[in-house]
Amino acid sequence: MRRSANEAQMLVLKAVRGAGAPLGAAEMLARVVPDLSTAAWHELPTALRGPFPASRPYQEGGIVKFTKARVLTCGVAALDIALSEDVDVHVLQVDAPEITCALARYIEQAFGVTLSRLVITDSTDRSIPVSRGSVPALSTADGIPDTVWRALMEFAAKTYVAASEASRSGGAGAGLTDND
């Protein structure tokens, strides 16, 4: 079955929301879908496993640090801090370092900045360079591993409303016209 990159973006958006992560994180992650490496695709199911507790950074020696970070909460917050403040930001032991790097590259391109004061480490505290080079654009979603696609479908299914008379009377469904 041939899948488009747009289908992959919409599936990621729904899957992140189905996982219970914040809407802003879902939208941001959907934007970077065309730039995700194979390693990042394999990180997605782990990154989507909740819960997503709010985690506060701490400062140490003038560095803002997030430890044992979740990409969809801490990672996004750290990137916001790195973009808006003139401070070193460390995202340490992040659950999805490749996804975090893809999000950082997106921020750099979208805002025309270089996040040179951003440090990302994996679960073993190994530093992951943000600039891993250009990842080929995803023209189709055929390269996404089937196991990952199925996991995304399971998370996305959590956003669906059961088809019942009660759900329809509450406003679910297309009603008499299906215009989406």
C-alpha positions, 0 to 999 in steps of 0.5 A: 500500500502506497502512503503519502508524506501528508498521510504520515504527517496527519497520522503522527499528529493524531498519534501524538494527540492520542498518546495524550501529549500536548497539542503544540508538541503534536503540531511541531512533530508533524511538521518535522515528519519529512525530515525524520531519519530512520532512527527517529522513526524507530524512536516514535513509539517510545516517545509516545508512551505516556504519561507526559508529566510536566518537568521543570528545568533547573539551573546549574552554573548558568545552564538550564538543564532538563534531565531524563527528559521526554521529547514531547514535553521537556524537549519542546520546552527546552527548544523554546527556551533555547530559541528565546533566551540567550542561555545554554540549554541541556536536554539530558538523557532524552527519550528520543534524541533523534526526534529532538535533533529533528525538532531543533533543526526545524527551529533553526530553519524556521527562525533562521537561527543556530542553536549552538548553545543547545546540548542533547544527550541520549539515555547513556549521556552520549552527546547527539549533534543537532546538525547531522546533515540533511535528511532526504525529504519524505516524498512517500511514507513507504519507508516508515517501518510497518511496526512503527506505522501500526503503533502510530495507528494504535495511538491515533485510534485513541482519538476516535469516537465510537459510532453510536447514536449517543455520540452522534447526538453529541455532535460527533460524525459528519451528520447529513453532509460529509465535507471533510 
